[in-house]
Amino acid sequence: MSLEAVRPAESVADRLTLERLGDHRFRGRVHDGPARRSYGGEVAGQAVLAAGHTAPADRPIHSAQTYFLLPGDTTVPTEFVVEPVRDGGSFSTRRVEAIQNDRVIFTMLASFHKEEEGLEHQVAILDTPGPDDVPDLDAVFAGHPDALEWTGTFLDALGIDARFPDPLARAQAMRGKAAPARQRVWLRTRAPLPDARLEQAACLMYLSDLLLLSATTGPHGEELQGRDLQVATINHSIWFHAPLRVDDWFLHDQYGRWAGGGRGLAHGEILDRCGRLCATTMQEGLIRRR
């Protein structure tokens, strides 16, 4: 994503607002200003909302698999068409297409599940200081003003706060030096969000796209916004395990599992302040040298 992909700050909930056109058709907002490439997390978050508005109210979303087919245009209306694939005894499946200028730019398959009791365990652990105990962006990028300006402006425009528990690794990657294939970041929206579980899930989808693929470039001393790389998300998946308030701090523990053949694969675990695993992410992206 380039800095040009975003707009001046507004709440995440506002950015995801949909107009209902029919039982299974919705339309997203058009942004002011010149045409820019859409932020993928915004399109994906709106797709989650569209699908959820057609699913039974007692079935929260538990998984979504998405494909980004064409770049979106922030000045063109995006229509979301939902296909109700199936409503079973406890699961509902929805397919969503996002369309601009009669072309499908994005597709998602989402599943909703009626809550029930079952076996419980998790392997992921919270092994990092809390957001109040880690450096702010000024400290992370001390002595590297270009990186500070880019990161700060980008987060401001998306309406997101971020804190990096491993500032040295993040700063190394931003300076073109090799860094671990792991990146941990505390995230939250700057503005309060609606309490509804569907809206919180859509906003989590919005934030889950942020920075994830950059975990695959650290070992190579590269950064996603570097001029030497062409980067684009190919597909993004998320599994929702437990409710999470996205307007409170949560940790996205990100791993760059593999890179090769012009692509990279990243895996993430999303934990709340108490260490509960609330979601799991996977993302594959194009990482091509220009």
Secondary structure by P-SEA (a helix, b strand, c coil): ccccccccccccccccbbbbccccbbbbbbbccccccccaaaaaaaaaaaaaaaccccccccbbbbbbcbbbbccbbbbbbbbcccccccbbbbbbbbbccccccbbbbbbbbcccccccccccccccccccccccccccccccaaaaaaaaaaaaaabbbbbbccaaaaaaaaaccccccbbbbbbbbcbbbbccaaaaaaaaaaacccccccccccccccccccccccccccbbbbbbccccccccccccccccccccccbbbbbbbbbcccccccbbbbbbbbbccc
